[in-house]
Amino acid sequence: MEAIELYREETAKLKEHKAVCKAAGKEVPFPVNPILRAYGNITPSAYVLEVFKKVKSSELEESLLVLPFSYVPDLLKLFNEYIQLGSEVELLCRALLFLLKIHFGQITSNHMLVTVIENLKKTTISRVSEARDVLGFNMAGLQYLKREIEAKDEVTFFADATDRFEEKKRKRKKKEKMILAVL
């Protein structure tokens, strides 16, 4: 909540600063928030993402559950921005789906948020499919490397060796049962 508050304050200050610069006709120095400066002079939206990434996975749903609905519109807009950039897509999708579950009625009744959700749908589907493609490509590459190493060194990986051992064990037990059944 505090990160979203800081985001709101800093974006308002930035708009005011741009208006002052436009009125003055020159660039006026912008005072940077000390928290943002401590994080390496990052933008307010990047700060919200950093804080969001620091929430433990086990506490994510609980922290979103206590988040008042007044923060959700800003958070959804930020999620759309982050997903378009391709930052932390898995984490954001998990949080997004949870927020949609708990605030579905309020989100769908707000026409402004419906357009944000439609944009989120488009960007999320494209980014998730990209991540899925990358994952599939990487898995295929690992399977290829595994086959190459096995063929080259005639060594089986642990999982394959365990599977073969279990299969031999099952056959042995089956034989023993057959012998006991005959006796």
Contacts in CASP RR format, 6 or more apart in sequence:
PFRMAT RR
TARGET T0000
AUTHOR 0000-0000-0000
METHOD contacts of the structure
MODEL  1
MEAIELYREETAKLKEHKAVCKAAGKEVPFPVNPILRAYGNITPSAYVLE
VFKKVKSSELEESLLVLPFSYVPDLLKLFNEYIQLGSEVELLCRALLFLL
KIHFGQITSNHMLVTVIENLKKTTISRVSEARDVLGFNMAGLQYLKREIE
AKDEVTFFADATDRFEEKKRKRKKKEKMILAVL
1 67 0 8 1.000
1 68 0 8 1.000
1 71 0 8 1.000
2 51 0 8 1.000
3 47 0 8 1.000
3 48 0 8 1.000
3 51 0 8 1.000
3 52 0 8 1.000
4 48 0 8 1.000
4 71 0 8 1.000
4 74 0 8 1.000
4 75 0 8 1.000
6 33 0 8 1.000
6 35 0 8 1.000
6 36 0 8 1.000
6 44 0 8 1.000
6 47 0 8 1.000
6 48 0 8 1.000
7 44 0 8 1.000
7 45 0 8 1.000
7 47 0 8 1.000
7 48 0 8 1.000
7 74 0 8 1.000
7 78 0 8 1.000
8 74 0 8 1.000
9 33 0 8 1.000
10 33 0 8 1.000
10 36 0 8 1.000
10 44 0 8 1.000
11 44 0 8 1.000
13 30 0 8 1.000
14 30 0 8 1.000
14 44 0 8 1.000
17 28 0 8 1.000
17 30 0 8 1.000
20 28 0 8 1.000
21 27 0 8 1.000
21 28 0 8 1.000
32 41 0 8 1.000
33 44 0 8 1.000
35 47 0 8 1.000
36 42 0 8 1.000
36 43 0 8 1.000
36 44 0 8 1.000
36 47 0 8 1.000
39 46 0 8 1.000
39 47 0 8 1.000
39 50 0 8 1.000
42 50 0 8 1.000
45 78 0 8 1.000
45 81 0 8 1.000
45 82 0 8 1.000
48 75 0 8 1.000
48 78 0 8 1.000
49 78 0 8 1.000
49 82 0 8 1.000
49 87 0 8 1.000
49 88 0 8 1.000
52 88 0 8 1.000
52 91 0 8 1.000
52 92 0 8 1.000
52 95 0 8 1.000
53 88 0 8 1.000
53 91 0 8 1.000
55 63 0 8 1.000
60 91 0 8 1.000
60 94 0 8 1.000
60 95 0 8 1.000
60 98 0 8 1.000
61 98 0 8 1.000
64 95 0 8 1.000
64 98 0 8 1.000
64 99 0 8 1.000
64 102 0 8 1.000
65 102 0 8 1.000
67 75 0 8 1.000
69 103 0 8 1.000
69 106 0 8 1.000
72 99 0 8 1.000
72 103 0 8 1.000
72 106 0 8 1.000
72 107 0 8 1.000
72 113 0 8 1.000
73 110 0 8 1.000
73 112 0 8 1.000
73 113 0 8 1.000
73 116 0 8 1.000
75 99 0 8 1.000
76 96 0 8 1.000
76 99 0 8 1.000
76 107 0 8 1.000
76 113 0 8 1.000
76 116 0 8 1.000
76 117 0 8 1.000
76 120 0 8 1.000
77 116 0 8 1.000
79 92 0 8 1.000
79 95 0 8 1.000
79 96 0 8 1.000
79 120 0 8 1.000
80 116 0 8 1.000
80 119 0 8 1.000
80 120 0 8 1.000
80 123 0 8 1.000
82 88 0 8 1.000
82 92 0 8 1.000
83 89 0 8 1.000
83 92 0 8 1.000
83 93 0 8 1.000
83 120 0 8 1.000
83 123 0 8 1.000
83 124 0 8 1.000
83 127 0 8 1.000
84 123 0 8 1.000
84 127 0 8 1.000
86 127 0 8 1.000
89 124 0 8 1.000
89 127 0 8 1.000
89 128 0 8 1.000
89 131 0 8 1.000
90 131 0 8 1.000
93 124 0 8 1.000
93 128 0 8 1.000
96 120 0 8 1.000
96 124 0 8 1.000
100 107 0 8 1.000
100 117 0 8 1.000
107 113 0 8 1.000
107 114 0 8 1.000
107 117 0 8 1.000
108 114 0 8 1.000
108 117 0 8 1.000
146 157 0 8 1.000
149 155 0 8 1.000
150 156 0 8 1.000
150 157 0 8 1.000
150 160 0 8 1.000
156 164 0 8 1.000
END
